[in-house]
Amino acid sequence: MDEKPKLRPVEVFPVKSERGTIVCIRDATGLSDRVVTSSPRALRILEMLDGKHSVLDIQAVFARATGEIVFSDEIRKVLSVLDEALLLEGERFETWRKGMVESFARSRVRKAASAGHGYPSETKELRTFLDRILDEAEIRKDAPPPELRGLIAPHIDYERGRKSYTDAFAALRRSTPPELFVILGTAHTDTAERFALTRKNFETPLGETVTDTRFVDELAKRSSRDLFHDEFAHRSEHSVELELLFVQHLMQKAKWDFQVVPILCGGFQEAMEKDTSPMELPGVREVIEGLREMIARRKRTCVVIAGADLSHVGPRFGGTRRLTEAFLRNVAAADRATLAFVEKGDADGFFENIALEENARNICGVAPIYVTLKVLGSSRVKCLRYEQWSDEEGSSCVTFAACAIS
């Protein structure tokens, strides 16, 4: 273990139990499936695991902040538990990660990462679960036309984003089935490149989907970057998987053959910092123009899906304010102003609107939405639903929307 330990990206959230409130800590990237529980007292220790503090430093800072003494053995015990759970950077994590990368590279398929906890793992139960979500759709007077070109859907879990998933994929159910789906997911782990491709088929409880490897390889050849460098990011990422399940379910019910191109999108934060367009970032223009040209010249139909949530606000996401009704109304107003650019099909306006406030709302779907709008060009976009989900403690809120593009 390093002398100055550093915590990997984690999610910290409270859970009420018979013993009172406990703190749960889990891997934000999904690489490790271990969940560590602790007392709220340990949070102050976690805050200092930044690679800059030794055990002695942590003791001193803890004493100044709380007036209490924390023994070195207690700190080391916390560190040991975190290290065993692969939540600390260091030799143990790197050795484990190297083995996982090699195993994933050898695998022919990308296996389901969220089955059994994000949705039912048994086939019949999953089909019933997805049908119930789809059947909640209302017949809208402003329903999109039968020929869809794209969708924007959430990647939050199905229960919290239920209504938006309903509207997005009910629109797909009403449309003519396409033969190719380009699914642009949000990469929730750091990637060296801004796009990550994979040739692997995706395996789910509904069977195995077929990845269009010719399309994938041609897109990779058009780029001066190594688009397979971050392929491992697909292993645990849910933002493609949750869209794919609805696609797979609907196409199987229609008895329709289809193929998939799964692409993970990294962040465009550098463009905001440099006050420039994402198109000027290395490799972005090549991928967007490649997708646009390859889709346009295909004789068969294609739907582009952006798996994208919107704002992440509140103390859990680094905010300093509790989530009052007035605060959430302001978030909704800001989100709707951002979505107004989406409804115009204005990718640059969408990005500039977010960059203007330096992405203060932590919108994690910037890249897939931007790429979708750029690739599809002149389009009619209809926002079918906007939603907010907040926890009971008022520490976090995630927002998302469903949009149909024709």
C-alpha positions as CSV (number, residue, x, y, z in Angstrom):
1,M,0.0,0.0,0.0
2,D,1.3,3.5,-0.9
3,E,2.7,5.7,1.9
4,K,0.3,8.4,0.7
5,P,-2.8,6.4,-0.3
6,K,-5.1,7.7,-3.0
7,L,-8.8,6.7,-3.4
8,R,-10.0,5.7,-6.8
9,P,-13.2,7.2,-8.2
10,V,-16.0,6.2,-5.8
11,E,-19.6,6.8,-5.0
12,V,-20.5,7.5,-1.4
13,F,-24.1,7.3,-0.3
14,P,-25.9,6.9,3.1
15,V,-28.2,4.0,3.9
16,K,-30.5,3.8,6.9
17,S,-30.2,0.6,9.0
18,E,-31.2,-0.7,12.4
19,R,-27.9,0.6,13.6
20,G,-28.6,4.1,12.3
21,T,-27.2,5.7,9.1
22,I,-24.2,3.9,7.6
23,V,-22.1,5.1,4.7
24,C,-21.7,2.9,1.6
25,I,-18.7,3.2,-0.7
26,R,-18.5,1.6,-4.2
27,D,-16.5,1.9,-7.3
28,A,-17.9,4.7,-9.5
29,T,-16.4,3.1,-12.6
30,G,-18.0,-0.3,-12.0
31,L,-14.7,-2.2,-12.2
32,S,-15.0,-3.6,-8.7
33,D,-18.3,-4.9,-7.5
34,R,-17.4,-4.7,-3.9
35,V,-19.3,-2.3,-1.6
36,V,-17.7,-1.1,1.6
37,T,-19.7,0.1,4.5
38,S,-18.5,2.4,7.3
39,S,-19.6,4.9,9.9
40,P,-20.0,8.6,8.9
41,R,-16.8,9.2,11.0
42,A,-14.8,7.5,8.3
43,L,-15.8,10.1,5.7
44,R,-13.3,12.6,7.0
45,I,-10.6,10.0,6.4
46,L,-11.8,9.4,2.8
47,E,-11.6,13.1,2.1
48,M,-7.9,13.0,2.7
49,L,-7.1,10.0,0.5
50,D,-5.8,12.2,-2.3
51,G,-2.3,10.8,-2.7
52,K,-0.9,13.8,-0.7
53,H,-1.5,12.8,2.9
54,S,0.3,10.1,4.9
55,V,-1.3,8.4,7.9
56,L,0.3,10.9,10.2
57,D,-1.0,13.8,8.1
58,I,-4.5,12.3,8.2
59,Q,-4.3,12.1,12.0
60,A,-3.2,15.7,12.3
61,V,-5.9,17.1,9.9
62,F,-8.6,14.9,11.6
63,A,-7.6,16.3,15.0
64,R,-7.7,19.9,13.9
65,A,-11.1,19.5,12.1
66,T,-12.9,17.5,14.8
67,G,-11.0,18.0,18.1
68,E,-10.8,14.2,18.3
69,I,-7.9,11.8,18.1
70,V,-8.0,9.0,15.5
71,F,-5.5,6.3,16.1
72,S,-3.2,5.2,13.3
73,D,-4.4,1.6,13.6
74,E,-8.0,2.8,12.9
75,I,-6.8,4.6,9.8
76,R,-4.8,1.6,8.6
77,K,-7.8,-0.7,9.1
78,V,-9.9,1.6,6.9
79,L,-7.1,1.6,4.3
80,S,-6.8,-2.1,4.4
81,V,-10.5,-2.7,3.8
82,L,-10.5,-0.2,0.9
83,D,-7.4,-1.8,-0.7
84,E,-8.9,-5.3,-0.5
85,A,-12.1,-3.9,-2.2
86,L,-9.9,-2.5,-5.0
87,L,-10.9,1.0,-4.1
88,L,-7.4,2.4,-3.6
89,E,-4.9,3.1,-6.3
90,G,-1.8,1.0,-6.0
91,E,-0.2,-2.4,-6.7
92,R,-3.1,-4.5,-5.7
93,F,-5.5,-2.7,-8.0
94,E,-3.1,-2.5,-10.9
95,T,-2.3,-6.2,-10.8
96,W,-6.0,-7.0,-10.7
97,R,-6.9,-4.6,-13.4
98,K,-4.2,-5.9,-15.7
99,G,-5.6,-9.4,-15.3
100,M,-9.1,-8.2,-16.1
101,V,-7.9,-6.3,-19.2
102,E,-6.2,-9.4,-20.5
103,S,-9.2,-11.6,-19.8
104,F,-11.6,-9.1,-21.5
105,A,-9.3,-8.9,-24.6
106,R,-9.5,-12.7,-25.0
107,S,-13.2,-12.8,-24.6
108,R,-15.3,-13.1,-27.8
109,V,-18.3,-11.3,-26.2
110,R,-18.9,-8.5,-23.8
111,K,-21.0,-10.1,-21.1
112,A,-23.9,-8.3,-19.4
113,A,-22.6,-6.1,-16.5
114,S,-25.9,-5.1,-14.9
115,A,-28.0,-8.3,-15.1
116,G,-29.3,-9.2,-11.7
117,H,-29.0,-5.8,-10.1
118,G,-29.9,-3.3,-12.8
119,Y,-32.6,-5.5,-14.3
120,P,-33.8,-9.1,-14.1
121,S,-31.3,-11.7,-15.1
122,E,-33.8,-14.4,-16.1
123,T,-35.0,-14.2,-19.7
124,K,-38.8,-14.5,-19.3
125,E,-38.8,-12.2,-16.3
126,L,-36.8,-9.6,-18.2
127,R,-39.1,-9.7,-21.2
128,T,-42.1,-9.1,-18.9
129,F,-40.3,-6.3,-17.1
130,L,-39.4,-4.5,-20.3
131,D,-43.0,-5.0,-21.7
132,R,-44.5,-3.4,-18.6
133,I,-42.3,-0.3,-19.1
134,L,-43.2,-0.1,-22.8
135,D,-46.9,-0.6,-22.2
136,E,-47.0,2.4,-20.0
137,A,-46.6,4.7,-23.0
138,E,-49.5,7.0,-23.8
139,I,-50.7,7.5,-27.4
140,R,-49.5,11.0,-28.0
141,K,-51.1,13.4,-30.4
142,D,-47.6,14.7,-31.1
143,A,-46.2,11.2,-31.6
144,P,-43.1,11.1,-33.8
145,P,-43.4,9.9,-37.4
146,P,-42.7,6.2,-38.2
147,E,-39.2,6.9,-39.6
148,L,-36.9,7.6,-36.7
149,R,-33.3,8.6,-37.3
150,G,-32.3,8.9,-33.7
151,L,-33.2,8.8,-30.0
152,I,-31.9,10.4,-26.8
153,A,-32.6,8.2,-23.8
154,P,-31.4,8.1,-20.2
155,H,-28.8,5.7,-18.9
156,I,-29.9,6.0,-15.3
157,D,-31.3,2.7,-13.9
158,Y,-34.7,1.6,-15.3
159,E,-36.8,2.3,-12.2
160,R,-35.7,5.8,-11.7
161,G,-35.8,6.7,-15.4
162,R,-38.8,4.5,-16.1
163,K,-41.1,7.1,-17.8
164,S,-38.3,8.5,-20.0
165,Y,-37.3,5.0,-21.1
166,T,-41.0,4.3,-21.8
167,D,-41.4,7.3,-24.1
168,A,-38.1,6.9,-25.9
169,F,-38.5,3.2,-26.8
170,A,-42.2,3.4,-27.4
171,A,-41.3,5.8,-30.2
172,L,-38.9,3.1,-31.5
173,R,-41.6,0.5,-31.2
174,R,-43.9,2.6,-33.4
175,S,-41.3,3.2,-36.0
176,T,-40.2,1.0,-39.0
177,P,-37.5,-1.3,-37.6
178,P,-34.0,-0.3,-38.8
179,E,-31.2,-2.7,-39.6
180,L,-28.4,-0.9,-37.8
181,F,-28.2,0.8,-34.4
182,V,-25.3,3.1,-33.6
183,I,-25.4,3.3,-29.8
184,L,-23.4,6.2,-28.3
185,G,-22.8,5.6,-24.6
186,T,-21.3,7.8,-21.9
187,A,-18.0,6.6,-20.7
188,H,-18.1,6.9,-16.9
189,T,-14.4,6.0,-16.5
190,D,-11.4,8.0,-17.6
191,T,-10.3,7.2,-21.1
192,A,-7.2,8.2,-23.0
193,E,-9.1,8.7,-26.2
194,R,-12.5,10.4,-26.7
195,F,-14.1,7.4,-28.4
196,A,-13.8,3.7,-27.6
197,L,-14.8,1.0,-30.1
198,T,-15.2,-2.7,-29.7
199,R,-15.7,-5.5,-32.2
200,K,-17.3,-7.8,-29.5
201,N,-20.9,-8.9,-29.6
202,F,-22.9,-8.1,-26.5
203,E,-24.4,-10.9,-24.5
204,T,-27.5,-10.3,-22.4
205,P,-30.2,-12.5,-20.9
206,L,-32.1,-12.1,-24.2
207,G,-29.2,-13.6,-26.2
208,E,-26.3,-12.3,-28.2
209,T,-26.4,-9.2,-30.3
210,V,-24.3,-8.9,-33.5
211,T,-21.8,-6.1,-33.8
212,D,-21.3,-4.8,-37.3
213,T,-17.5,-5.3,-37.4
214,R,-17.1,-4.0,-40.9
215,F,-18.6,-0.7,-39.9
216,V,-16.5,-0.6,-36.7
217,D,-13.3,-1.4,-38.6
218,E,-14.0,1.2,-41.3
219,L,-14.6,3.9,-38.7
220,A,-11.4,2.9,-37.0
221,K,-9.5,3.2,-40.2
222,R,-10.8,6.7,-40.9
223,S,-9.4,7.9,-37.6
224,S,-5.8,8.9,-36.9
225,R,-6.4,7.8,-33.2
226,D,-6.4,4.3,-31.8
227,L,-10.2,3.9,-31.2
228,F,-9.6,0.5,-29.6
229,H,-7.2,1.8,-27.0
230,D,-9.9,2.1,-24.3
231,E,-11.9,-1.0,-25.4
232,F,-11.8,-2.3,-21.8
233,A,-14.1,0.6,-20.7
234,H,-16.9,-1.3,-22.4
235,R,-16.6,-4.2,-19.9
236,S,-18.5,-2.6,-17.0
237,E,-20.2,0.4,-18.7
238,H,-24.0,0.4,-18.4
239,S,-24.8,3.3,-20.8
240,V,-24.8,1.2,-23.9
241,E,-26.1,-1.9,-22.3
242,L,-29.3,-0.3,-21.0
243,E,-30.2,1.1,-24.4
244,L,-29.3,-2.2,-26.1
245,L,-31.7,-4.3,-24.0
246,F,-34.7,-2.4,-25.3
247,V,-33.4,-2.5,-28.9
248,Q,-32.8,-6.3,-28.6
249,H,-36.2,-6.9,-27.0
250,L,-38.2,-4.9,-29.6
251,M,-36.3,-6.3,-32.6
252,Q,-36.7,-9.8,-31.4
253,K,-40.5,-9.3,-31.0
254,A,-40.6,-7.9,-34.5
255,K,-38.5,-10.9,-35.7
256,W,-36.2,-8.4,-37.3
257,D,-32.5,-8.9,-38.0
258,F,-30.3,-6.1,-36.8
259,Q,-26.7,-5.2,-36.0
260,V,-25.1,-2.8,-33.5
261,V,-22.2,-0.4,-33.4
262,P,-21.4,0.3,-29.7
263,I,-19.3,3.4,-29.1
264,L,-18.4,4.9,-25.8
265,C,-17.8,8.7,-25.7
266,G,-15.4,10.4,-23.4
267,G,-15.8,13.9,-22.1
268,F,-15.4,17.2,-24.0
269,Q,-14.2,19.2,-20.9
270,E,-11.0,20.2,-22.6
271,A,-13.0,22.1,-25.3
272,M,-14.8,24.0,-22.6
273,E,-11.5,24.9,-20.9
274,K,-10.0,26.0,-24.2
275,D,-13.2,27.9,-25.2
276,T,-13.3,26.0,-28.5
277,S,-15.6,23.6,-30.3
278,P,-15.4,19.8,-29.6
279,M,-14.8,19.4,-33.4
280,E,-11.3,20.9,-32.8
281,L,-10.3,18.2,-30.3
282,P,-8.0,15.5,-31.6
283,G,-9.9,12.8,-33.4
284,V,-13.5,14.2,-32.8
285,R,-14.0,15.6,-36.3
286,E,-12.8,12.4,-38.0
287,V,-15.3,10.2,-36.0
288,I,-18.2,12.5,-36.5
289,E,-17.6,13.0,-40.2
290,G,-16.9,9.3,-40.6
291,L,-20.2,8.3,-38.9
292,R,-22.1,10.9,-40.9
293,E,-20.7,9.7,-44.3
294,M,-20.9,6.0,-43.5
295,I,-24.6,6.2,-42.3
296,A,-25.6,8.4,-45.3
297,R,-24.3,6.0,-48.0
298,R,-25.8,2.9,-46.4
299,K,-28.8,1.5,-48.3
300,R,-30.2,0.0,-45.1
301,T,-31.8,2.2,-42.4
302,C,-30.0,3.2,-39.2
303,V,-31.0,4.7,-35.9
304,V,-28.5,6.6,-33.7
305,I,-29.1,6.3,-30.0
306,A,-27.5,8.6,-27.4
307,G,-27.5,7.0,-23.9
308,A,-27.2,10.3,-21.9
309,D,-28.3,11.7,-18.6
310,L,-28.4,15.4,-18.0
311,S,-27.7,17.2,-14.7
312,H,-26.1,15.7,-11.5
313,V,-26.5,18.2,-8.7
314,G,-26.3,18.2,-4.9
315,P,-23.7,17.4,-2.2
316,R,-23.2,13.9,-3.5
317,F,-22.0,15.3,-6.8
318,G,-19.7,17.9,-5.2
319,G,-22.4,20.6,-4.7
320,T,-22.5,22.8,-1.7
321,R,-26.2,23.4,-1.4
322,R,-29.0,21.1,-0.2
323,L,-31.7,20.4,-2.8
324,T,-34.7,22.6,-2.1
325,E,-37.7,22.8,-4.3
326,A,-36.7,26.3,-5.5
327,F,-33.2,25.0,-6.4
328,L,-34.6,22.1,-8.4
329,R,-37.0,24.4,-10.2
330,N,-33.9,26.5,-11.3
331,V,-32.2,23.3,-12.4
332,A,-35.2,22.4,-14.5
333,A,-35.4,25.8,-16.1
334,A,-31.7,25.6,-17.0
335,D,-32.1,22.0,-18.3
336,R,-35.0,23.1,-20.5
337,A,-33.0,26.0,-21.9
338,T,-30.3,23.5,-22.8
339,L,-32.8,21.1,-24.3
340,A,-34.2,24.0,-26.4
341,F,-31.0,23.8,-28.5
342,V,-31.4,20.0,-28.8
343,E,-34.9,20.5,-30.1
344,K,-33.5,22.8,-32.8
345,G,-30.9,20.2,-33.7
346,D,-28.3,22.8,-32.8
347,A,-25.3,20.8,-31.6
348,D,-23.0,23.8,-31.2
349,G,-25.6,25.9,-29.4
350,F,-26.2,22.9,-27.1
351,F,-22.5,22.7,-26.3
352,E,-22.0,26.5,-25.9
353,N,-25.0,26.7,-23.5
354,I,-23.3,24.2,-21.2
355,A,-19.8,25.6,-21.6
356,L,-21.0,29.1,-20.8
357,E,-21.6,27.9,-17.2
358,E,-18.6,25.6,-17.3
359,N,-20.9,22.6,-17.0
360,A,-21.9,23.6,-13.5
361,R,-24.8,21.1,-13.6
362,N,-22.4,18.2,-14.3
363,I,-24.2,17.1,-17.4
364,C,-22.6,13.7,-18.2
365,G,-24.3,13.2,-21.6
366,V,-22.7,16.1,-23.4
367,A,-20.6,14.0,-25.8
368,P,-23.1,11.5,-27.0
369,I,-25.8,14.1,-27.4
370,Y,-23.4,16.4,-29.3
371,V,-22.2,13.6,-31.5
372,T,-25.7,12.4,-32.3
373,L,-26.9,15.9,-33.3
374,K,-23.8,16.5,-35.4
375,V,-24.0,13.1,-37.1
376,L,-27.7,13.4,-38.0
377,G,-27.4,17.0,-39.2
378,S,-30.6,18.7,-40.2
379,S,-33.3,16.9,-38.2
380,R,-36.6,17.3,-36.4
381,V,-36.1,16.7,-32.7
382,K,-39.0,16.3,-30.3
383,C,-38.5,16.3,-26.6
384,L,-41.0,13.7,-25.4
385,R,-40.3,13.9,-21.6
386,Y,-38.1,15.7,-19.1
387,E,-37.7,14.3,-15.6
388,Q,-35.8,14.8,-12.3
389,W,-35.0,12.1,-9.7
390,S,-34.0,13.2,-6.2
391,D,-33.1,11.1,-3.2
392,E,-35.0,11.4,0.1
393,E,-32.1,13.0,1.9
394,G,-31.9,15.9,-0.6
395,S,-28.2,15.1,-1.3
396,S,-28.5,14.3,-5.0
397,C,-30.6,14.8,-8.0
398,V,-30.2,13.4,-11.5
399,T,-32.1,14.8,-14.5
400,F,-32.8,13.2,-17.9
401,A,-34.9,13.4,-21.0
402,A,-36.3,11.4,-23.9
403,C,-36.1,12.8,-27.4
404,A,-37.1,11.5,-30.8
405,I,-35.2,12.5,-33.9
406,S,-36.6,12.2,-37.4
